């Protein structure tokens, strides 16, 4: 995993991390991880 200059993970790294976390978390937490991983436009 590599952090970008803006302090965020690259999109692919974020997807891999979320996928791994969803495999070990409960359904409720897995759904919340999915929701939080969706980027929202700023502004």
ABEGO torsion letter per residue (X at the ends): XBBBAAGBBBAAAAAAAAAAAAAABBAAAAAAAAAAABBBBBX
